[in-house]
């Protein structure tokens, strides 16, 4: 018997949308996975997300335009408790 493995919800560049569901990354599935993966080291999750936010900012600012406020999208949710599995 075989089981299908769920696709990992990763970002695409330069738009930073999820490659699986097309929502802004980190989508809710990616958020849940990241919270679970980093459950023992939440400070490392925030460092990782800060680095990803910086990369996204570089990709998303076009022609010297106004920098985007990506804090809510990339970091604000990371203070939630990880889901139990």
Secondary structure as the mmCIF struct_conf table of DSSP 4:
data_model
#
loop_
_struct_conf.conf_type_id
_struct_conf.id
_struct_conf.beg_label_comp_id
_struct_conf.beg_label_asym_id
_struct_conf.beg_label_seq_id
_struct_conf.end_label_comp_id
_struct_conf.end_label_asym_id
_struct_conf.end_label_seq_id
HELX_LH_PP_P HELX_LH_PP_P1 UNK A 4 UNK A 8
STRN STRN1 UNK A 11 UNK A 11
TURN_TY1_P TURN_TY1_P1 UNK A 13 UNK A 15
STRN STRN2 UNK A 17 UNK A 18
TURN_TY1_P TURN_TY1_P2 UNK A 19 UNK A 21
BEND BEND1 UNK A 23 UNK A 23
STRN STRN3 UNK A 24 UNK A 24
BEND BEND2 UNK A 25 UNK A 26
HELX_LH_PP_P HELX_LH_PP_P2 UNK A 27 UNK A 27
HELX_RH_AL_P HELX_RH_AL_P1 UNK A 28 UNK A 37
TURN_TY1_P TURN_TY1_P3 UNK A 38 UNK A 40
HELX_RH_AL_P HELX_RH_AL_P2 UNK A 42 UNK A 60
TURN_TY1_P TURN_TY1_P4 UNK A 63 UNK A 64
HELX_LH_PP_P HELX_LH_PP_P3 UNK A 66 UNK A 68
HELX_RH_AL_P HELX_RH_AL_P3 UNK A 71 UNK A 74
TURN_TY1_P TURN_TY1_P5 UNK A 75 UNK A 75
HELX_RH_3T_P HELX_RH_3T_P1 UNK A 76 UNK A 79
BEND BEND3 UNK A 80 UNK A 80
HELX_LH_PP_P HELX_LH_PP_P4 UNK A 81 UNK A 84
#
